[in-house]
Amino acid sequence: MCRKVLPCVRIWSDKCSSKYGRRRPFILAGSLMISVAVTIIGFSADIGYLLGDADEDHRNFKGT
């Protein structure tokens, strides 16, 4: 995926003529997307439960 996405983002950022610069809007958008993704990963068990995941589907982790 990175082999296809990153060259496109580089081309778009090179052609960008924002008042904030060429790279800053892409850095901001990327960091926001990563923040949302990490938050979703953190709440994935709760989201699964809200979407109908049953308790018997879960494995109980018994840490060491």
PDB file of N, CA, C and O in Angstrom:
ATOM      1  N   MET A   1       0.811  -1.181   0.000  1.00  0.00           N
ATOM      2  CA  MET A   1       0.000   0.000   0.000  1.00  0.00           C
ATOM      3  C   MET A   1       0.864   1.259   0.000  1.00  0.00           C
ATOM      4  O   MET A   1       0.572   2.218  -0.714  1.00  0.00           O
ATOM      5  N   CYS A   2       1.916   1.251   0.794  1.00  0.00           N
ATOM      6  CA  CYS A   2       2.781   2.425   0.860  1.00  0.00           C
ATOM      7  C   CYS A   2       3.458   2.709  -0.477  1.00  0.00           C
ATOM      8  O   CYS A   2       3.753   3.860  -0.801  1.00  0.00           O
ATOM      9  N   ARG A   3       3.700   1.661  -1.243  1.00  0.00           N
ATOM     10  CA  ARG A   3       4.351   1.863  -2.541  1.00  0.00           C
ATOM     11  C   ARG A   3       3.464   2.625  -3.510  1.00  0.00           C
ATOM     12  O   ARG A   3       3.959   3.237  -4.457  1.00  0.00           O
ATOM     13  N   LYS A   4       2.155   2.594  -3.281  1.00  0.00           N
ATOM     14  CA  LYS A   4       1.240   3.321  -4.161  1.00  0.00           C
ATOM     15  C   LYS A   4       0.816   4.654  -3.574  1.00  0.00           C
ATOM     16  O   LYS A   4       0.649   5.631  -4.304  1.00  0.00           O
ATOM     17  N   VAL A   5       0.641   4.701  -2.263  1.00  0.00           N
ATOM     18  CA  VAL A   5       0.105   5.908  -1.626  1.00  0.00           C
ATOM     19  C   VAL A   5       1.173   6.988  -1.490  1.00  0.00           C
ATOM     20  O   VAL A   5       0.925   8.145  -1.828  1.00  0.00           O
ATOM     21  N   LEU A   6       2.338   6.632  -1.008  1.00  0.00           N
ATOM     22  CA  LEU A   6       3.358   7.647  -0.746  1.00  0.00           C
ATOM     23  C   LEU A   6       3.788   8.430  -1.988  1.00  0.00           C
ATOM     24  O   LEU A   6       3.941   9.648  -1.894  1.00  0.00           O
ATOM     25  N   PRO A   7       3.990   7.800  -3.136  1.00  0.00           N
ATOM     26  CA  PRO A   7       4.328   8.609  -4.314  1.00  0.00           C
ATOM     27  C   PRO A   7       3.214   9.589  -4.697  1.00  0.00           C
ATOM     28  O   PRO A   7       3.492  10.705  -5.134  1.00  0.00           O
ATOM     29  N   CYS A   8       1.959   9.171  -4.533  1.00  0.00           N
ATOM     30  CA  CYS A   8       0.846  10.084  -4.833  1.00  0.00           C
ATOM     31  C   CYS A   8       0.844  11.265  -3.878  1.00  0.00           C
ATOM     32  O   CYS A   8       0.647  12.407  -4.295  1.00  0.00           O
ATOM     33  N   VAL A   9       1.063  10.992  -2.596  1.00  0.00           N
ATOM     34  CA  VAL A   9       1.091  12.076  -1.610  1.00  0.00           C
ATOM     35  C   VAL A   9       2.261  13.017  -1.898  1.00  0.00           C
ATOM     36  O   VAL A   9       2.124  14.234  -1.768  1.00  0.00           O
ATOM     37  N   ARG A  10       3.381  12.473  -2.279  1.00  0.00           N
ATOM     38  CA  ARG A  10       4.536  13.327  -2.619  1.00  0.00           C
ATOM     39  C   ARG A  10       4.222  14.235  -3.804  1.00  0.00           C
ATOM     40  O   ARG A  10       4.565  15.417  -3.790  1.00  0.00           O
ATOM     41  N   ILE A  11       3.581  13.694  -4.813  1.00  0.00           N
ATOM     42  CA  ILE A  11       3.226  14.507  -5.985  1.00  0.00           C
ATOM     43  C   ILE A  11       2.245  15.596  -5.592  1.00  0.00           C
ATOM     44  O   ILE A  11       2.401  16.748  -5.998  1.00  0.00           O
ATOM     45  N   TRP A  12       1.211  15.234  -4.787  1.00  0.00           N
ATOM     46  CA  TRP A  12       0.225  16.232  -4.359  1.00  0.00           C
ATOM     47  C   TRP A  12       0.876  17.309  -3.511  1.00  0.00           C
ATOM     48  O   TRP A  12       0.555  18.489  -3.657  1.00  0.00           O
ATOM     49  N   SER A  13       1.791  16.920  -2.620  1.00  0.00           N
ATOM     50  CA  SER A  13       2.417  17.918  -1.759  1.00  0.00           C
ATOM     51  C   SER A  13       3.365  18.814  -2.545  1.00  0.00           C
ATOM     52  O   SER A  13       3.512  19.991  -2.215  1.00  0.00           O
ATOM     53  N   ASP A  14       4.005  18.283  -3.571  1.00  0.00           N
ATOM     54  CA  ASP A  14       4.868  19.129  -4.404  1.00  0.00           C
ATOM     55  C   ASP A  14       4.071  20.169  -5.178  1.00  0.00           C
ATOM     56  O   ASP A  14       4.559  21.270  -5.436  1.00  0.00           O
ATOM     57  N   LYS A  15       2.838  19.816  -5.547  1.00  0.00           N
ATOM     58  CA  LYS A  15       1.999  20.737  -6.307  1.00  0.00           C
ATOM     59  C   LYS A  15       1.158  21.653  -5.417  1.00  0.00           C
ATOM     60  O   LYS A  15       0.491  22.560  -5.913  1.00  0.00           O
ATOM     61  N   CYS A  16       1.190  21.416  -4.107  1.00  0.00           N
ATOM     62  CA  CYS A  16       0.370  22.189  -3.168  1.00  0.00           C
ATOM     63  C   CYS A  16       0.913  23.609  -3.032  1.00  0.00           C
ATOM     64  O   CYS A  16       2.119  23.810  -2.896  1.00  0.00           O
ATOM     65  N   SER A  17       0.028  24.573  -3.070  1.00  0.00           N
ATOM     66  CA  SER A  17       0.443  25.974  -2.906  1.00  0.00           C
ATOM     67  C   SER A  17      -0.364  26.626  -1.786  1.00  0.00           C
ATOM     68  O   SER A  17      -0.954  27.691  -1.966  1.00  0.00           O
ATOM     69  N   SER A  18      -0.378  25.972  -0.636  1.00  0.00           N
ATOM     70  CA  SER A  18      -1.104  26.470   0.527  1.00  0.00           C
ATOM     71  C   SER A  18      -0.331  27.606   1.177  1.00  0.00           C
ATOM     72  O   SER A  18       0.887  27.707   1.024  1.00  0.00           O
ATOM     73  N   LYS A  19      -1.038  28.455   1.901  1.00  0.00           N
ATOM     74  CA  LYS A  19      -0.349  29.542   2.599  1.00  0.00           C
ATOM     75  C   LYS A  19       0.460  29.020   3.782  1.00  0.00           C
ATOM     76  O   LYS A  19       1.296  29.734   4.334  1.00  0.00           O
ATOM     77  N   TYR A  20       0.203  27.756   4.170  1.00  0.00           N
ATOM     78  CA  TYR A  20       0.946  27.138   5.265  1.00  0.00           C
ATOM     79  C   TYR A  20       2.170  26.371   4.780  1.00  0.00           C
ATOM     80  O   TYR A  20       2.899  25.800   5.590  1.00  0.00           O
ATOM     81  N   GLY A  21       2.400  26.350   3.501  1.00  0.00           N
ATOM     82  CA  GLY A  21       3.539  25.640   2.944  1.00  0.00           C
ATOM     83  C   GLY A  21       3.105  24.405   2.172  1.00  0.00           C
ATOM     84  O   GLY A  21       1.917  24.101   2.064  1.00  0.00           O
ATOM     85  N   ARG A  22       4.094  23.704   1.640  1.00  0.00           N
ATOM     86  CA  ARG A  22       3.774  22.537   0.831  1.00  0.00           C
ATOM     87  C   ARG A  22       3.578  21.283   1.664  1.00  0.00           C
ATOM     88  O   ARG A  22       2.767  20.428   1.307  1.00  0.00           O
ATOM     89  N   ARG A  23       4.294  21.157   2.751  1.00  0.00           N
ATOM     90  CA  ARG A  23       4.275  19.906   3.516  1.00  0.00           C
ATOM     91  C   ARG A  23       3.368  19.959   4.742  1.00  0.00           C
ATOM     92  O   ARG A  23       2.788  18.937   5.108  1.00  0.00           O
ATOM     93  N   ARG A  24       3.230  21.101   5.378  1.00  0.00           N
ATOM     94  CA  ARG A  24       2.507  21.189   6.646  1.00  0.00           C
ATOM     95  C   ARG A  24       1.068  20.689   6.584  1.00  0.00           C
ATOM     96  O   ARG A  24       0.651  19.983   7.502  1.00  0.00           O
ATOM     97  N   PRO A  25       0.286  21.013   5.558  1.00  0.00           N
ATOM     98  CA  PRO A  25      -1.086  20.465   5.532  1.00  0.00           C
ATOM     99  C   PRO A  25      -1.117  18.941   5.491  1.00  0.00           C
ATOM    100  O   PRO A  25      -2.000  18.325   6.087  1.00  0.00           O
ATOM    101  N   PHE A  26      -0.172  18.334   4.800  1.00  0.00           N
ATOM    102  CA  PHE A  26      -0.126  16.873   4.701  1.00  0.00           C
ATOM    103  C   PHE A  26       0.354  16.256   6.008  1.00  0.00           C
ATOM    104  O   PHE A  26      -0.122  15.193   6.404  1.00  0.00           O
ATOM    105  N   ILE A  27       1.293  16.914   6.679  1.00  0.00           N
ATOM    106  CA  ILE A  27       1.748  16.433   7.978  1.00  0.00           C
ATOM    107  C   ILE A  27       0.607  16.510   8.984  1.00  0.00           C
ATOM    108  O   ILE A  27       0.409  15.579   9.764  1.00  0.00           O
ATOM    109  N   LEU A  28      -0.145  17.605   8.976  1.00  0.00           N
ATOM    110  CA  LEU A  28      -1.272  17.761   9.892  1.00  0.00           C
ATOM    111  C   LEU A  28      -2.342  16.716   9.614  1.00  0.00           C
ATOM    112  O   LEU A  28      -2.833  16.081  10.547  1.00  0.00           O
ATOM    113  N   ALA A  29      -2.714  16.523   8.360  1.00  0.00           N
ATOM    114  CA  ALA A  29      -3.742  15.536   8.016  1.00  0.00           C
ATOM    115  C   ALA A  29      -3.289  14.125   8.399  1.00  0.00           C
ATOM    116  O   ALA A  29      -4.077  13.343   8.931  1.00  0.00           O
ATOM    117  N   GLY A  30      -2.044  13.805   8.133  1.00  0.00           N
ATOM    118  CA  GLY A  30      -1.529  12.481   8.476  1.00  0.00           C
ATOM    119  C   GLY A  30      -1.504  12.240   9.972  1.00  0.00           C
ATOM    120  O   GLY A  30      -1.851  11.153  10.434  1.00  0.00           O
ATOM    121  N   SER A  31      -1.097  13.245  10.733  1.00  0.00           N
ATOM    122  CA  SER A  31      -1.054  13.068  12.183  1.00  0.00           C
ATOM    123  C   SER A  31      -2.458  12.951  12.766  1.00  0.00           C
ATOM    124  O   SER A  31      -2.660  12.204  13.723  1.00  0.00           O
ATOM    125  N   LEU A  32      -3.434  13.673  12.212  1.00  0.00           N
ATOM    126  CA  LEU A  32      -4.808  13.540  12.680  1.00  0.00           C
ATOM    127  C   LEU A  32      -5.362  12.149  12.385  1.00  0.00           C
ATOM    128  O   LEU A  32      -6.042  11.557  13.223  1.00  0.00           O
ATOM    129  N   MET A  33      -5.069  11.626  11.185  1.00  0.00           N
ATOM    130  CA  MET A  33      -5.544  10.284  10.836  1.00  0.00           C
ATOM    131  C   MET A  33      -4.909   9.222  11.737  1.00  0.00           C
ATOM    132  O   MET A  33      -5.580   8.274  12.146  1.00  0.00           O
ATOM    133  N   ILE A  34      -3.627   9.377  12.044  1.00  0.00           N
ATOM    134  CA  ILE A  34      -2.959   8.423  12.927  1.00  0.00           C
ATOM    135  C   ILE A  34      -3.538   8.496  14.333  1.00  0.00           C
ATOM    136  O   ILE A  34      -3.712   7.466  14.983  1.00  0.00           O
ATOM    137  N   SER A  35      -3.839   9.704  14.811  1.00  0.00           N
ATOM    138  CA  SER A  35      -4.439   9.855  16.140  1.00  0.00           C
ATOM    139  C   SER A  35      -5.797   9.177  16.219  1.00  0.00           C
ATOM    140  O   SER A  35      -6.106   8.512  17.208  1.00  0.00           O
ATOM    141  N   VAL A  36      -6.599   9.341  15.191  1.00  0.00           N
ATOM    142  CA  VAL A  36      -7.910   8.685  15.160  1.00  0.00           C
ATOM    143  C   VAL A  36      -7.745   7.166  15.118  1.00  0.00           C
ATOM    144  O   VAL A  36      -8.469   6.446  15.806  1.00  0.00           O
ATOM    145  N   ALA A  37      -6.814   6.680  14.328  1.00  0.00           N
ATOM    146  CA  ALA A  37      -6.598   5.235  14.215  1.00  0.00           C
ATOM    147  C   ALA A  37      -6.137   4.638  15.539  1.00  0.00           C
ATOM    148  O   ALA A  37      -6.606   3.566  15.921  1.00  0.00           O
ATOM    149  N   VAL A  38      -5.229   5.306  16.248  1.00  0.00           N
ATOM    150  CA  VAL A  38      -4.744   4.804  17.532  1.00  0.00           C
ATOM    151  C   VAL A  38      -5.871   4.808  18.562  1.00  0.00           C
ATOM    152  O   VAL A  38      -5.974   3.889  19.374  1.00  0.00           O
ATOM    153  N   THR A  39      -6.704   5.827  18.531  1.00  0.00           N
ATOM    154  CA  THR A  39      -7.851   5.884  19.441  1.00  0.00           C
ATOM    155  C   THR A  39      -8.820   4.743  19.161  1.00  0.00           C
ATOM    156  O   THR A  39      -9.320   4.110  20.091  1.00  0.00           O
ATOM    157  N   ILE A  40      -9.084   4.481  17.898  1.00  0.00           N
ATOM    158  CA  ILE A  40      -9.980   3.376  17.535  1.00  0.00           C
ATOM    159  C   ILE A  40      -9.390   2.035  17.980  1.00  0.00           C
ATOM    160  O   ILE A  40     -10.118   1.170  18.468  1.00  0.00           O
ATOM    161  N   ILE A  41      -8.092   1.862  17.817  1.00  0.00           N
ATOM    162  CA  ILE A  41      -7.447   0.620  18.257  1.00  0.00           C
ATOM    163  C   ILE A  41      -7.577   0.463  19.769  1.00  0.00           C
ATOM    164  O   ILE A  41      -7.808  -0.639  20.267  1.00  0.00           O
ATOM    165  N   GLY A  42      -7.428   1.571  20.498  1.00  0.00           N
ATOM    166  CA  GLY A  42      -7.547   1.506  21.951  1.00  0.00           C
ATOM    167  C   GLY A  42      -8.930   1.113  22.420  1.00  0.00           C
ATOM    168  O   GLY A  42      -9.069   0.432  23.436  1.00  0.00           O
ATOM    169  N   PHE A  43      -9.943   1.525  21.704  1.00  0.00           N
ATOM    170  CA  PHE A  43     -11.319   1.211  22.078  1.00  0.00           C
ATOM    171  C   PHE A  43     -11.918   0.090  21.234  1.00  0.00           C
ATOM    172  O   PHE A  43     -13.141  -0.026  21.144  1.00  0.00           O
ATOM    173  N   SER A  44     -11.090  -0.721  20.626  1.00  0.00           N
ATOM    174  CA  SER A  44     -11.597  -1.737  19.709  1.00  0.00           C
ATOM    175  C   SER A  44     -12.480  -2.767  20.402  1.00  0.00           C
ATOM    176  O   SER A  44     -13.460  -3.222  19.812  1.00  0.00           O
ATOM    177  N   ALA A  45     -12.164  -3.144  21.631  1.00  0.00           N
ATOM    178  CA  ALA A  45     -13.010  -4.108  22.344  1.00  0.00           C
ATOM    179  C   ALA A  45     -14.384  -3.511  22.615  1.00  0.00           C
ATOM    180  O   ALA A  45     -15.401  -4.186  22.453  1.00  0.00           O
ATOM    181  N   ASP A  46     -14.417  -2.242  23.029  1.00  0.00           N
ATOM    182  CA  ASP A  46     -15.699  -1.587  23.287  1.00  0.00           C
ATOM    183  C   ASP A  46     -16.502  -1.404  22.004  1.00  0.00           C
ATOM    184  O   ASP A  46     -17.721  -1.574  21.999  1.00  0.00           O
ATOM    185  N   ILE A  47     -15.833  -1.066  20.944  1.00  0.00           N
ATOM    186  CA  ILE A  47     -16.513  -0.892  19.650  1.00  0.00           C
ATOM    187  C   ILE A  47     -17.070  -2.235  19.178  1.00  0.00           C
ATOM    188  O   ILE A  47     -18.190  -2.301  18.671  1.00  0.00           O
ATOM    189  N   GLY A  48     -16.298  -3.292  19.342  1.00  0.00           N
ATOM    190  CA  GLY A  48     -16.784  -4.619  18.973  1.00  0.00           C
ATOM    191  C   GLY A  48     -18.000  -5.022  19.777  1.00  0.00           C
ATOM    192  O   GLY A  48     -18.936  -5.617  19.242  1.00  0.00           O
ATOM    193  N   TYR A  49     -17.991  -4.699  21.074  1.00  0.00           N
ATOM    194  CA  TYR A  49     -19.137  -5.029  21.912  1.00  0.00           C
ATOM    195  C   TYR A  49     -20.369  -4.245  21.462  1.00  0.00           C
ATOM    196  O   TYR A  49     -21.471  -4.792  21.411  1.00  0.00           O
ATOM    197  N   LEU A  50     -20.183  -2.957  21.134  1.00  0.00           N
ATOM    198  CA  LEU A  50     -21.305  -2.138  20.674  1.00  0.00           C
ATOM    199  C   LEU A  50     -21.865  -2.618  19.342  1.00  0.00           C
ATOM    200  O   LEU A  50     -23.052  -2.442  19.064  1.00  0.00           O
ATOM    201  N   LEU A  51     -21.018  -3.219  18.526  1.00  0.00           N
ATOM    202  CA  LEU A  51     -21.450  -3.709  17.220  1.00  0.00           C
ATOM    203  C   LEU A  51     -22.004  -5.132  17.280  1.00  0.00           C
ATOM    204  O   LEU A  51     -22.316  -5.718  16.244  1.00  0.00           O
ATOM    205  N   GLY A  52     -22.127  -5.693  18.494  1.00  0.00           N
ATOM    206  CA  GLY A  52     -22.774  -6.988  18.622  1.00  0.00           C
ATOM    207  C   GLY A  52     -21.855  -8.151  18.893  1.00  0.00           C
ATOM    208  O   GLY A  52     -22.282  -9.300  18.781  1.00  0.00           O
ATOM    209  N   ASP A  53     -20.622  -7.902  19.241  1.00  0.00           N
ATOM    210  CA  ASP A  53     -19.707  -8.985  19.562  1.00  0.00           C
ATOM    211  C   ASP A  53     -20.130  -9.610  20.887  1.00  0.00           C
ATOM    212  O   ASP A  53     -20.320  -8.898  21.873  1.00  0.00           O
ATOM    213  N   ALA A  54     -20.275 -10.908  20.918  1.00  0.00           N
ATOM    214  CA  ALA A  54     -20.742 -11.596  22.122  1.00  0.00           C
ATOM    215  C   ALA A  54     -19.577 -11.877  23.056  1.00  0.00           C
ATOM    216  O   ALA A  54     -18.428 -11.958  22.623  1.00  0.00           O
ATOM    217  N   ASP A  55     -19.881 -12.024  24.338  1.00  0.00           N
ATOM    218  CA  ASP A  55     -18.841 -12.279  25.327  1.00  0.00           C
ATOM    219  C   ASP A  55     -18.164 -13.625  25.126  1.00  0.00           C
ATOM    220  O   ASP A  55     -16.982 -13.769  25.439  1.00  0.00           O
ATOM    221  N   GLU A  56     -18.882 -14.609  24.611  1.00  0.00           N
ATOM    222  CA  GLU A  56     -18.260 -15.920  24.428  1.00  0.00           C
ATOM    223  C   GLU A  56     -17.237 -15.928  23.295  1.00  0.00           C
ATOM    224  O   GLU A  56     -16.461 -16.876  23.169  1.00  0.00           O
ATOM    225  N   ASP A  57     -17.230 -14.874  22.464  1.00  0.00           N
ATOM    226  CA  ASP A  57     -16.243 -14.776  21.393  1.00  0.00           C
ATOM    227  C   ASP A  57     -14.896 -14.269  21.898  1.00  0.00           C
ATOM    228  O   ASP A  57     -13.896 -14.359  21.186  1.00  0.00           O
ATOM    229  N   HIS A  58     -14.859 -13.739  23.112  1.00  0.00           N
ATOM    230  CA  HIS A  58     -13.630 -13.154  23.649  1.00  0.00           C
ATOM    231  C   HIS A  58     -12.773 -14.227  24.306  1.00  0.00           C
ATOM    232  O   HIS A  58     -13.275 -15.195  24.877  1.00  0.00           O
ATOM    233  N   ARG A  59     -11.499 -14.027  24.209  1.00  0.00           N
ATOM    234  CA  ARG A  59     -10.583 -14.886  24.951  1.00  0.00           C
ATOM    235  C   ARG A  59     -10.152 -14.101  26.179  1.00  0.00           C
ATOM    236  O   ARG A  59      -9.820 -12.920  26.088  1.00  0.00           O
ATOM    237  N   ASN A  60     -10.159 -14.751  27.301  1.00  0.00           N
ATOM    238  CA  ASN A  60      -9.719 -14.091  28.529  1.00  0.00           C
ATOM    239  C   ASN A  60      -8.220 -14.215  28.639  1.00  0.00           C
ATOM    240  O   ASN A  60      -7.677 -15.320  28.653  1.00  0.00           O
ATOM    241  N   PHE A  61      -7.544 -13.072  28.718  1.00  0.00           N
ATOM    242  CA  PHE A  61      -6.091 -13.064  28.838  1.00  0.00           C
ATOM    243  C   PHE A  61      -5.723 -13.210  30.303  1.00  0.00           C
ATOM    244  O   PHE A  61      -6.147 -12.419  31.146  1.00  0.00           O
ATOM    245  N   LYS A  62      -4.944 -14.212  30.591  1.00  0.00           N
ATOM    246  CA  LYS A  62      -4.458 -14.415  31.948  1.00  0.00           C
ATOM    247  C   LYS A  62      -2.963 -14.164  31.911  1.00  0.00           C
ATOM    248  O   LYS A  62      -2.160 -15.069  31.683  1.00  0.00           O
ATOM    249  N   GLY A  63      -2.613 -12.901  32.143  1.00  0.00           N
ATOM    250  CA  GLY A  63      -1.208 -12.479  32.041  1.00  0.00           C
ATOM    251  C   GLY A  63      -0.317 -13.137  33.072  1.00  0.00           C
ATOM    252  O   GLY A  63      -0.782 -13.717  34.054  1.00  0.00           O
ATOM    253  N   THR A  64       0.947 -13.033  32.828  1.00  0.00           N
ATOM    254  CA  THR A  64       1.894 -13.656  33.757  1.00  0.00           C
ATOM    255  C   THR A  64       2.263 -12.730  34.863  1.00  0.00           C
ATOM    256  O   THR A  64       3.052 -13.094  35.735  1.00  0.00           O
TER     257      THR A  64
END
